[in-house]
């Protein structure tokens, strides 16, 4: 049952989980820019702009990233 649940959750092009002081993104493609006030990630069809203060990366894998900080705004940019 555990494997079925994991396969169901990870069978998406991407997912974004927002918690109190964390954002977890699965299946991002590229870290475009990084500062303590703005982080931009490229996903398959858009860019994800994360704005706030004291932002930093706590976990970074080839397709998964965990960001901590005081998030004030999350924007999707279709360019």
N, C-alpha and C positions, 0 to 999 in steps of 0.2 A: 504494500500500500504506500509506503514511504517513497519508493521509486516512482510509482505512478504520479504522486503528488509533485515530486521534483520535476519529472518530465513535463507535466502540465504547466507548471510555473515557468519553466525555462523554454517552452515551445513558443516563444513570442519573439518578434523582431527586436524588441527592447522592452524594458520596464524601468520606471522611475518610482522609487519609494521616498516619501518625504516624512521625516520624523521631526521631533522638537528641535534638535540641533544637528541633524544629519540628513544628507541626501545620498541615496544609494542608486546608482545607475548601472544597469546591466545591458551590455551590447552597444556601448559607445564605440566609435571608430577612431577618434583622434582627440587629444587634448590640444585645443587651438591656442588658448591663452590662459595664463594663471597669474592672479594677484590676490592680495588679501581682501580685496573688495569685489572682484569679479572673476569668475571662471567660465570659460566658454568651451563647450564640448561639441564635437561634430558627431551626429548620428546619421543613419542612412539617408534620410530625406530632409533633415533640418538641423539647425544648430540650437543648442540649449544654452541659454545665458543665465547664469546663477549670480545674483547680486546680493551683497550683504556686507558684513564686517567680520574680521578675524576668520576668514575662510582659509582652510588648508585641507590637503588631501591626507587622509589617515590610512587608506588602503588603495592600492592601484595594481590591477592585474591587466593582462592584455585586452580583456573585454569587460572589465568590471571596475568600478571606482566608488569610493566612499569619501564623501566630503563632509567636514565638520565646520561649524561656525554659526553665526547669527544671520540666517537667510532672511532677506527682506523682500526679494522678488525673484521669480523664475519666469523666463520668457522663452517662447519658441520662435525661431527666426527661419523663415523659408526663403532662401536666396537661391 
